[in-house]
């Protein structure tokens, strides 16, 4: 359950693109099947917009979100942080959004508000309060299979789809005895590697070996 700050909703639903990453953010939220939550305070703020047509449009668009029907009482720890930081009514509203994370009503909060992240640090929940770019870094690292690398000219592919006969691998065969046998074993296990091509020519190859804790290397010679 992801609570989206008002600024995120406005970025997403505005008629003019304000933040180019907003589309990528929502694409990831959909891919990972996250529930997109909106706080009642966000609804109130949007309803106060001076343009009636904008309010009507936002009300229709908000049906795509899950509006929280109840809110968590303000935790004492959150209250102490609020007293130290908040100076404006909007600051307190932001604190109430952060309180939902602190009280575990939602799992994470996404916001571009600097004060929210200052308060999150004071409450020790920076790992659950994200800016858009921080969130994108996190989900990209945790879900490499979902990443489209076309823009970078890099793709993740099965060993079996990569031409072992490519001259790129000649130096590997010269340096490592039994390289082809090792490679074919990886292909048989459906392992994947990251590759980069220039035309049809393979120019870069990266295989990540994920090690187990306490893994033995006794069979490696030299040690």
JORAMO-V191639 format. One line per field, one symbol per residue. ss: DSSP state (A for helix, B for strand, O for the rest). phi: phi as a letter, one per 30 degrees, with the letter a starting at -180 (. if undefined). psi: psi as a letter, one per 40 degrees, with the letter a starting at -180 (. if undefined). A space follows every 10 residues. Layout:
ss->???
phi->???
psi->???
This chain:
ss->OBBBOAAAAA AAAOOOOOOO OAAAAAAAAA AOOOOBBBOA AAAAAAAOOO OAAAAAAAAA AAAAOBBOOO OOOOOAAAAA AAAAAOOOAA AAAAAAAAAA AAOOOOOBBB OOOAAAAAAA AAAOOAAABB OAAAAAAAAA AAOAAAOOOA AAOBBBBBAA AOOOOOAAAA AAAAAOOOAA AAAAAAAAOO OBBBBBBBOO BBBBBBOOOO OOOOOOOOOO OOO
phi->.cccdedddd edcddcdcbd ddddeddded edhddccbde ddeedddded cddddddddd ddddccdddb bdeddedddd deddcdbbed dddddddddd ddcidbdbbc acdddedddd ddcibddbbb dedddddddd ddbddcdcce dcibbcbded ccdddedede dddddbdidd dddddddddi dbbcbbccic ddcabbcccd cddiddcdcc bdd
psi->hhhhiddddd ddeidhhdhd eddddddddd defihhihid ddddddeeid hddddddddd deeeihhhdi ihihiddddd dddddhdidd dddddddddd ddefdidihh iehddddddd ddeffdeehi iddddddddd degddehhed defhihiide ehhdeheded dddddhhfdd ddddddddef iiihihihbe hheihhhhhh iihehhfeeh hi.
